[in-house]
């Protein structure tokens, strides 16, 4: 019972982090350098969002796959 509660907490935290990419401003050093020199803020925000979605998708897929494997083995 205790293990299932911790799994749900991990899934909840992962979901929150994926749904709120504006709170996380991560980008590679080259992207940051290029975007800081430009004046177009819409492009910079679009690239930031794209980076966040590209980074999050593999983790979400692995988490979902792990969840279904966990349920199947139980």
C-alpha positions in Angstrom: 0.0 0.0 0.0 2.8 2.4 0.9 4.5 1.8 -2.5 1.4 2.7 -4.5 1.1 6.0 -2.6 4.7 7.0 -3.5 4.1 6.0 -7.2 1.1 8.3 -7.3 3.0 11.2 -5.8 5.8 10.7 -8.4 3.2 10.6 -11.2 1.5 13.7 -9.9 4.8 15.7 -9.6 5.7 14.6 -13.2 2.3 15.7 -14.5 2.6 19.1 -12.8 6.1 19.7 -14.2 4.9 18.7 -17.7 1.8 20.9 -17.6 3.6 24.0 -16.3 6.6 24.5 -18.6 6.5 28.2 -18.1 7.9 27.7 -14.6 10.9 25.9 -16.0 13.1 28.1 -18.2 15.6 25.5 -19.5 17.5 25.8 -22.7 20.9 24.8 -24.1 23.7 27.3 -24.0 23.8 27.9 -27.7 20.0 28.6 -27.9 20.3 31.0 -25.0 23.1 32.9 -26.6 21.3 33.2 -29.9 18.0 34.3 -28.3 19.6 36.8 -26.0 21.1 38.7 -28.9 17.8 39.0 -30.8 14.9 41.4 -30.2 12.1 39.1 -31.2 10.7 37.8 -27.8 7.9 35.7 -29.4 10.5 33.5 -31.2 12.5 33.1 -28.0 9.4 32.0 -26.1 8.5 29.6 -28.8 11.9 28.0 -28.8 11.8 27.8 -25.0 8.5 26.0 -25.1 9.7 23.6 -27.8 12.8 22.7 -25.8 10.6 21.9 -22.8 8.2 19.7 -24.7 11.0 17.9 -26.4 12.7 17.3 -23.1 9.5 16.2 -21.3 8.0 13.7 -23.8 10.5 10.9 -23.3 10.2 11.0 -19.6 6.4 11.0 -19.7 6.4 8.0 -22.1 8.8 6.1 -19.8 6.7 7.0 -16.8 3.5 5.8 -18.5 5.2 2.6 -19.7 6.5 2.0 -16.2 3.1 2.5 -14.7 1.5 0.0 -17.0 4.2 -2.5 -16.4 3.8 -2.0 -12.6 0.1 -2.5 -12.8 0.5 -5.6 -15.0 3.1 -7.2 -12.6 0.9 -6.5 -9.6 
